[in-house]
Amino acid sequence: MADDNRDRSNDDSPGDPFADMLRNLFGGGVEGFDPARIEALSGLGMDPAMLQQIMQQMRAAFAADGDGSIDWSAAKAGALHLANKDGLGITTGSRQEFDQAFSLATLWLSEATTISDLPRAPQAITRGQWVELTLPVWQELAEPVADSISGALTTAIGDHAPEEMKGMIAGAGQFMRRIGGSLFAAQLGAVIGRLSLEVVSGGDVGIPILPDGDAVIVPQNFADFGRDLDVDGDQLALYLATRELAHARLFRHARWLRLHVISQVSEFARGIHVDTVALEDLASRFDPSSPGELRAALESGALLPQRTAEQEAALTRLENLLATIEGWVDVVTADATARLPESAKIAEAVRRRRAVGGPAEQAMGSLVGLELRPRRLREAAAMWRAVTDAVGKADRDGLWDYPDLMPDAADIDDPAALVARLQARARGEGPERDAFDEALDELLSEADRAAEPDAGDSDPDGSDMPEDPRPV
């Protein structure tokens, strides 16, 4: 009797048999999970330990009150499970190796760019720490897609349910939304976990996924990346450390750039809608106890329709922006590492890797409909090289001071026109600075002063990084 009077969430009416059925399915009882149910859900493509951990997160979400919003704890649990599966930490020797590489890269980079150094020391981190640091950004980018898929799944299942069950399903609408969202979050966590096994540095995927001012390298993945390159390991470490520092310096210098990139990615994601025909076909035969088909549909991108014209335009703008950023990083890194005999060979390997992407990055593209490719990287790098040769590094780097100065797609197409404008401005023929420019300078200076850590707050040992419980 006490069980009949238990408190229920706002979205599920008392005595709702459909909600009770789902709670029972996902182990809502205090006795825990039925192993047979765990085995039946193995269609998610995860090992039993990972699956049980995610199911516990899902059960907690279903038991709690809420507004139908997605519980992302399943994504974090799944990603960390994969990232930490090998149980390896970072050896003292490996950490010292990358500390030395970052120190020398800092000196070389200061000769190649006028953009200032970072306020915090760069770090060598584990795969699990990479997940902890970057997950908030992945969640922000995936949330619009997750909302669209979970909402559409709820509607489609309701439309295809037998007439006598439609009333029950309508009463558990937010509950069903949490199911669709949690399945998506679990799948996203699996993709991020696999991505953590591939990324070498913080800037590896091209967008600012780390906290502002942080630069990192993942030693485990560094070893895998260099295994087939046939280059000296010290040279590879120096090159990648320099590239990572250049990427982090740029985003810290141009504070507006991070928001600009994330906004363009979010603009694309908000335009994603679910393919209702494919979803209705899936919903007509959906079995909650065997979600393998839903997993396959999510992972393959089958639920995402062809891009609209607006999305194609948004994607083109984003690709040009990423190419402009990566092109600057390429040129600055090349200048800074000119002393390395293998620099050109490593640079070409990095460019090819970015152009192709690994399996996990491709899976991310299928899941959220977006592959982060700087398709015009070579053209953008050629533009930055022409600018550097014509006006020097100071005027080149000054193009990142304000959003309206940054080169655009037309400049990538016609670098000579950009060079002519910069040379004219250097001769005093460009537009004069006005009161707005001076006010913006002062505002940015105040933001920089406020962001500088106090002497007592400095963290040269990287203790602000997520704690790694594994022994060194």
N, C-alpha and C positions, 0 to 999 in steps of 0.2 A: 504493500500500500504506500509506503514511504516513497518508493521509486516512482509511483504514479504522480506524486505531488512535487517531484523535484522541480527546481527552477529551470526554465528554458530560455534560450536566447530570444531576442525580440523578433527575429525573422521566422521562427518556427512556432506554429500554434500548438497549444497543449494537445497531446494525444495524436500528433501528426504521424501516421504510420509510415509515410515515405521517409521522413527524416529519421525515424527510429530504425527503419530498415538500413539506411545508409550508415547510421552510427554503429549498428551491429556489424555491418560489413567491414568497416574500418576499425573494428576492435574497440568500440566505445565503452565496453564493460570494464569494470574494475579488475576483472580476472586477467586482463592482458590479451595478447594476440593468440589466435588459433594458428598453429604452424601450417595447417592446410591452407588457410587464407594467404599466408605469406607466400607459400609455394604457388598458389594460383595467380598471385600478382607478379610473378617473376617475369611476365611479359614485358615489364619495364626495361629489361635488359641490364639489370644491376645485380651484383652479388647479394646473397641473403643478408649479410651484416649491414650493408649500406641500405638495402631496402627496408629492413626493420627499423633502422634509425630514422629514415624518412617517414615511414608510416607512423612512428611515434609522434613526429612533429605534426603530421596531418591530423592525427587523433586529437592532439592538444588544440589545434586550430578549430576543429569541428565542435569540441566540447565548450569552447569559449564563446562568450557573447561577442557580437561584432556587427559591422555594417556591411559585410560581404566583401571587404577589402582582402587583398591577397596576402597571405602569410609567407614571407620570403625566407623563413627559417629553414624550410626544406631545401631551398637552393643552397644556402650556406652549408648545411649539413652534408649534402651530397658532394659539393665542390671540395670541401675540406677532407672528406673521406678519400677521394681520389688523389688529392694533392699530397696527403700525408701517408699514403698507403705503403710506401717503401720504408717509412720510419727513419729516413736519413736526415741528419742535420748538416751543418757546415763545419768542416774541420778548421782548426786554427790555421793550418798552412794555407788552405784555400782562401780564408778570410784575409789573411795578410797579403796574399798574392793580388787580390782585387783592390785592397786598400792602396797598395803601391801603384797599381795601374791607374786608379782614379787620381792619385796625387800627381803623377806625371801627366796624365791627360788634362788635368786642370791647368797646369803650366802651359802646355802646348795650345790649349784652346784659347787661353788669354792672349796669345799672339795672333790668333786667327779671327777673333771677333771682339768688338767693343762692348758687347753685352756682358754684364757683370756676373760674378760667381754666385753660387747658391749659398743660402744662409746656413744650411745644414750639410754635414758630411754625407756623401753618398754611401750606400750600404750594399753588401752582399746578403741576400735574404733567401729563405727557403720558399718552396712552392706554396706551402700553406700560408706563409706571411703574405705572399703575392695575392692570394685569394682574399685574405682579410682586408688588405689595403685597397683592392680594386672593386670588390663586390658592390659597394654603394653606387658606383658609376654604372656597372652592368645592370643593376636593378633599375636605376633611373631610365636607362635606354630601353629596357625590355618591358617596362610597366605598361606603356600604351598597347603593345601587342598582346600582353597577357590579359589585360582588361577586355580587349576586343574578342580574343579567343574564348575566354571563360564566359563572357556574356552571350556570345553567339551559340556556344555549346549548350548553355542552359535553355535558350530559346528553341534551338533545334530539337533537343530531346523532348521538351514539352510539347512541341508541335507534332512529334511522331509517336507520342505515348498513346496507349489505348484511352478511349474516351473516359472510362471509369477511373483512370489514374490521373487525369489532367488536374483535377482539383487538388489532389495530394501534392503533385509536383509544384503547382502554383504556390502552395503554402510553404514550400521549402525552397523558394527561389534563391535567397541569399546563401542558403546552405549549399545548393547546387553550384552556385557561382564560386564558392570557396573550393569545391571539389575540382572544378575545371582550372581555377587559378593555381591550386596547389600542385596539380599534375604538371602544369606548365612550369611552375617554379622548380619542381623536382627535375624536370628535363633540362631547364636552364642551368641548374647546379651541376648536372652531369657534363654539360658542354663546357662550362667554366672550369670544372675540375680537369677535363682533358686539355683545355687550353693552357692550364698551369703547367702541364707536362711539356709544353712546346716553347713558351715565351722565354726569351733570353734576357730581356731588359724591360724597364717600365715603358719605354717609348716604342716597343716592338710592334704594337698594333696600330700605331699612328695617331691615336687620339689620347687626350690627357686623362688617363684612368687612375693616376696616382695623386695623392694630395699635393698641393702646390709647393714647389720647391724641393720635392723628393726625387732622387735618382737612385736606381737600384739595378743590380744584376742578379740573376738566378744561376748560381754556379752549376747545379745539376744539369740544367738545360744548355748551359754554355758548353759543357763537355760534349753533349750530343751534337750540337750545332757544328763544332769544329772537327768532329771525328772524320768526316769525309772530305775536308777541304784541303788537306795536305799543306797546311801553313803552320808556322811556328806558333805555339800556344801563347807565348808572351806578346807577340805582335797582335794576335787576335784579341787578347784581353785589352790591350791598349786601344785598339781601334774601336771596339764595342763600348769601352768606357768613355772614350771621347764622344762618340755618337750619342750615348745616353745623356751625358752632361750637356751637350749642345741642345738636345731636345728639351731637357728640363729647364735650362737657362732661358730658352726662347719663351716658353709658356709662363715662366715667372716674370720675365721682363714685360711682355705684352699681356698684362692682366686681363684685358678684354678678350684675348684670343681663346682662352678656355671656354668662356661662355659662348663665344661665337661658334666654336666647333660643336659643343654639346647641343646648342640650340638648333643647329642645322641637322644634326642626327635626330634630335627629338621631332623636328618638323617632318622629317621623312617618316619616322615611326608612327606619328599621329595620323598619317594618311593611310596607314595599313588597315584594310578591312578583310574580314574572313570570307573565303569563297563559300558562299551559302549552299551552292549546289553540292560541293564536295562534303561539306559539313552535314548537310541533311542526309546524304547517302550514308555517312558514317554513323550519324545518330540513329538511323532507322534500324541498325543492327548492333548498337553499342551495348556491350555487356560490362557493367562496372567491375565485375570480379575478374575480368580478363582484359586489361587496358592496353595490351600490346599493339593493337591496331591504332589506337589513339596515339601512342608513343611514336609509332612509325610515321603517322601523318604529321605530327608535330616536327619530328626530326627532319623529314624530307622536304618540308615546306609546302606539302600538298594542300594545306588549308589556306595558304596565302595566294590570292589571285594574281593575275598579271598586273604589273605596275600601271598606274594611271599616268596620263601626260604630266600632271602636276608632280607626281612622284619622280618621274624620269627627270624633270627639270630640277627638282630638289636634289636628286642624286648627282646630276651633273655639276651643280654648284658645290656640293660637298666634295666630290672627287677633285675638282679644281683647287679647292681650299686645301685639301690634304696634300695634293701635289706641290702646292706653293710652299707649305710648311716643310715637307720632306725634301724638297729641292734645296731649300736654304740649309737644312741640316746636312745634306750630302756635300754641298760645296764647302761649308765651314769645316766639316770633319775631314774632307780631303786635304784642305790647306793645313789643318792642324797636324795631320798624320803623314805629311809629305816625307818625313824622315824614315818611315817604315818601308822596307823593300817590297813587302807583300800588300801594301795599302790598296792598290788598284784591284788586285785579285779579290781581296776581302770585300771591297766596296761592291764589286759586281755580284758576289754571292749574296750580299745583303739585299741588293736591288731585286735580284731574281726571287729571293725568298719572299719579299714583300709583294711582288707581283703575283706569285702563285698562291701563297698562303698554305698553311698546314691543314690537316684534316679537321682539327677542332675549329679553326677559324672558318672553314667552309661550312661546318655544322652550325656555327653561330649565324652565318649568313642565311642558311635555310630556316633556322628557328625564328629569327626576327626580320628576315627579308632584306638584309643589308650586309654586303661584303665591303669591308673598309679597304678599298684598293686605290692608291694614288696612281691612276692609270696614265697620267701625263707626267710622271716623275722625271723622265729623261728630258722632256722639253722644259719643265720648270727648272731643273738643275742647270740647263744651258742658259736660261734667262738669268739666273742668279750669277752664273759665271761671267756673262757679258757685263752685268751691272758691276760686279767686283772689279773686273779689269778696267772698266771705264771710269768709275768714280771712287773706288776704294772701299774698304770695309766699313768705315764710319758712316758714310752716306748710305751705303747698302743697308746697314743695320738700322739706320734711322727710319727706314720704311716700316718698321714694326712699332714705331712710337704711337701711332694713331691708326684707327681702323680705316680712315679714308685715304691713308697713304699706301696701304698694303697693295701689292700688285694683284691684278685680277686676271681672268681668263684671256682678255684681249692683250694683256702684257705678255702672257706666255706665248701667244700667237705671234706677237711683234715686239721682241725685246728691244729692237733698235729705237722704237718710239719711246719706250720707257727710259732708255739711256739718254735720249735727246731731252726729255723733260727734266731729268735729274741734272744734266749738264747745264741746262738753262737756269734751273733754280740755283745751282752753285755759282753762276755768274750774276745772280741777283735779279734775274728776269722772271722768276716765279712769283706767285701771290705772296704778299706780305702777311706776317703773323698779325693777328688782331687780338682784342681783349679776350675773346673766347679761348684762343690757343693758350694765352698766359694763364687763364683761370684753370684750364684743364691740366696744364703743367703742375700748378700748385696742388690741385686735388690729387693727382697721381703721386706727387712727392709726399703728401701727408699720408696717403695709403701705404706707401713704402715704409715710412718711418713707423707707422702703427704696426706693421706686419713684422718688423725686425724683432727677433727675440731678445729679451733682456739677457745681460751677461750671466745672471744666475739661472736662466732658463735654458741655456744652450745645452745641446745634447750630442756631443761629439761621438759618443759611443752608440748612438742609435737606439737609446732606450725607449724612444717614442714609437718604435716599430712594434707590431703585434708580437707578443711573447711567443717564443718557440720552446715548447716544453721538452724537446728532445735533447739529449746530452751532446756536447760537442765531441 
